[in-house]
Amino acid sequence: MSDKVKLTKEEAAIVQSLLDEGRSSVEYTLKQQVFDPNQWSGKLLPLRKLSFDSLVRAFYIGYEVDETPEERLIMLVQHYEQRLKTATSSQEAEFFDGKLKGIREALSTLNIEIKWITE
């Protein structure tokens, strides 16, 4: 398998920190993950959730940071707002305005607050 692994922001920060420390930190971490993945504590606690395969792929193939649903919605709203501003017809403007209203209505219905979107 040659795909990059998706990591949370916390996991990605740890992996990058270990990569920055050098080869010996990476090798030590991999050995420890094989022997006892439940040993991690403190700032390394998120490593408990990673499989050995995922950790190896993150170190040697690479990783992508997985966005939270809130971050994805914020990016989507920003995109729709930009498209609304640059709409070239009233139909296009209504289309993106409707999408924005739909997102906000869904969040309101579910009683979910995302500061930048629901303010």
C-alpha positions as a Markdown table, in Angstrom:
| # | Residue | x | y | z |
|---|---|---|---|---|
| 1 | Met | 0.0 | 0.0 | 0.0 |
| 2 | Ser | 1.5 | 3.3 | -1.0 |
| 3 | Asp | -1.1 | 5.8 | 0.1 |
| 4 | Lys | -0.4 | 8.5 | 2.6 |
| 5 | Val | -2.1 | 8.0 | 5.9 |
| 6 | Lys | -4.6 | 10.5 | 7.3 |
| 7 | Leu | -3.7 | 11.8 | 10.8 |
| 8 | Thr | -5.4 | 14.1 | 13.2 |
| 9 | Lys | -3.7 | 17.5 | 13.9 |
| 10 | Glu | -2.3 | 16.1 | 17.1 |
| 11 | Glu | -1.0 | 12.9 | 15.5 |
| 12 | Ala | 0.6 | 14.9 | 12.7 |
| 13 | Ala | 2.3 | 17.3 | 15.1 |
| 14 | Ile | 3.9 | 14.3 | 17.0 |
| 15 | Val | 5.0 | 12.6 | 13.8 |
| 16 | Gln | 6.5 | 15.8 | 12.4 |
| 17 | Ser | 8.3 | 16.4 | 15.7 |
| 18 | Leu | 9.8 | 12.9 | 15.7 |
| 19 | Leu | 10.8 | 13.3 | 12.0 |
| 20 | Asp | 12.5 | 16.6 | 12.9 |
| 21 | Glu | 14.4 | 14.9 | 15.7 |
| 22 | Gly | 15.9 | 12.4 | 13.2 |
| 23 | Arg | 16.1 | 8.8 | 12.3 |
| 24 | Ser | 16.9 | 7.5 | 15.8 |
| 25 | Ser | 13.7 | 9.0 | 17.2 |
| 26 | Val | 11.7 | 7.4 | 14.4 |
| 27 | Glu | 13.2 | 4.0 | 14.8 |
| 28 | Tyr | 12.8 | 4.1 | 18.6 |
| 29 | Thr | 9.2 | 5.1 | 18.3 |
| 30 | Leu | 8.5 | 2.3 | 15.8 |
| 31 | Lys | 10.1 | -0.3 | 18.1 |
| 32 | Gln | 8.2 | 0.9 | 21.1 |
| 33 | Gln | 4.9 | 0.8 | 19.0 |
| 34 | Val | 5.6 | -2.9 | 18.3 |
| 35 | Phe | 6.4 | -3.8 | 21.9 |
| 36 | Asp | 3.7 | -1.8 | 23.7 |
| 37 | Pro | 1.5 | 0.7 | 21.9 |
| 38 | Asn | -0.4 | 1.4 | 25.1 |
| 39 | Gln | 2.7 | 2.8 | 26.8 |
| 40 | Trp | 2.4 | 6.3 | 25.3 |
| 41 | Ser | 1.4 | 9.1 | 27.7 |
| 42 | Gly | 1.6 | 12.8 | 27.9 |
| 43 | Lys | 2.1 | 14.5 | 24.6 |
| 44 | Leu | 2.6 | 11.2 | 22.9 |
| 45 | Leu | -0.8 | 9.8 | 24.0 |
| 46 | Pro | -2.4 | 10.2 | 20.5 |
| 47 | Leu | 0.1 | 7.5 | 19.2 |
| 48 | Arg | -2.0 | 4.9 | 21.1 |
| 49 | Lys | -4.7 | 5.2 | 18.4 |
| 50 | Leu | -2.4 | 4.6 | 15.5 |
| 51 | Ser | -1.7 | 1.1 | 14.2 |
| 52 | Phe | 1.9 | 0.1 | 13.5 |
| 53 | Asp | 1.1 | 0.2 | 9.8 |
| 54 | Ser | -0.2 | 3.7 | 9.9 |
| 55 | Leu | 2.8 | 4.9 | 11.9 |
| 56 | Val | 5.2 | 3.4 | 9.4 |
| 57 | Arg | 3.4 | 4.9 | 6.5 |
| 58 | Ala | 3.3 | 8.3 | 8.2 |
| 59 | Phe | 7.0 | 8.2 | 8.7 |
| 60 | Tyr | 8.2 | 6.8 | 5.4 |
| 61 | Ile | 5.5 | 7.5 | 2.9 |
| 62 | Gly | 3.9 | 10.7 | 4.3 |
| 63 | Tyr | 0.7 | 11.8 | 5.8 |
| 64 | Glu | -2.1 | 14.2 | 5.3 |
| 65 | Val | -3.8 | 16.1 | 8.1 |
| 66 | Asp | -7.5 | 15.1 | 8.4 |
| 67 | Glu | -9.7 | 18.2 | 8.8 |
| 68 | Thr | -12.5 | 18.2 | 11.3 |
| 69 | Pro | -16.1 | 18.4 | 10.0 |
| 70 | Glu | -16.2 | 22.0 | 11.4 |
| 71 | Glu | -13.1 | 22.9 | 9.4 |
| 72 | Arg | -14.5 | 21.4 | 6.2 |
| 73 | Leu | -17.8 | 23.3 | 6.7 |
| 74 | Ile | -15.9 | 26.5 | 7.2 |
| 75 | Met | -14.0 | 26.0 | 4.0 |
| 76 | Leu | -17.1 | 25.2 | 2.2 |
| 77 | Val | -18.9 | 28.3 | 3.4 |
| 78 | Gln | -15.9 | 30.4 | 2.5 |
| 79 | His | -16.0 | 28.9 | -1.0 |
| 80 | Tyr | -19.7 | 29.6 | -1.4 |
| 81 | Glu | -19.4 | 33.1 | -0.1 |
| 82 | Gln | -16.7 | 33.8 | -2.5 |
| 83 | Arg | -18.7 | 32.4 | -5.4 |
| 84 | Leu | -21.7 | 34.4 | -4.2 |
| 85 | Lys | -19.6 | 37.6 | -4.4 |
| 86 | Thr | -18.4 | 36.8 | -7.9 |
| 87 | Ala | -21.7 | 35.5 | -9.3 |
| 88 | Thr | -22.2 | 36.6 | -12.9 |
| 89 | Ser | -26.0 | 36.1 | -12.9 |
| 90 | Ser | -28.9 | 36.4 | -10.4 |
| 91 | Gln | -29.5 | 32.6 | -10.9 |
| 92 | Glu | -25.9 | 31.9 | -9.9 |
| 93 | Ala | -26.2 | 34.2 | -6.9 |
| 94 | Glu | -29.4 | 32.6 | -5.8 |
| 95 | Phe | -27.9 | 29.2 | -6.1 |
| 96 | Phe | -24.9 | 29.9 | -3.8 |
| 97 | Asp | -27.1 | 32.0 | -1.4 |
| 98 | Gly | -29.4 | 29.0 | -1.1 |
| 99 | Lys | -26.5 | 26.7 | -0.3 |
| 100 | Leu | -25.3 | 29.1 | 2.4 |
| 101 | Lys | -28.8 | 29.4 | 3.9 |
| 102 | Gly | -29.2 | 25.6 | 3.8 |
| 103 | Ile | -25.9 | 25.0 | 5.7 |
| 104 | Arg | -26.9 | 27.6 | 8.4 |
| 105 | Glu | -30.4 | 26.2 | 8.7 |
| 106 | Ala | -29.1 | 22.6 | 9.1 |
| 107 | Leu | -26.7 | 23.7 | 11.8 |
| 108 | Ser | -29.5 | 25.7 | 13.5 |
| 109 | Thr | -31.8 | 22.7 | 13.3 |
| 110 | Leu | -29.2 | 20.4 | 14.8 |
| 111 | Asn | -28.3 | 23.0 | 17.5 |
| 112 | Ile | -24.7 | 23.1 | 16.3 |
| 113 | Glu | -22.7 | 26.3 | 16.7 |
| 114 | Ile | -19.6 | 26.9 | 14.6 |
| 115 | Lys | -18.5 | 30.4 | 15.4 |
| 116 | Trp | -17.5 | 31.7 | 12.0 |
| 117 | Ile | -20.6 | 30.2 | 10.3 |
| 118 | Thr | -23.5 | 30.7 | 12.8 |
| 119 | Glu | -22.6 | 34.1 | 14.1 |
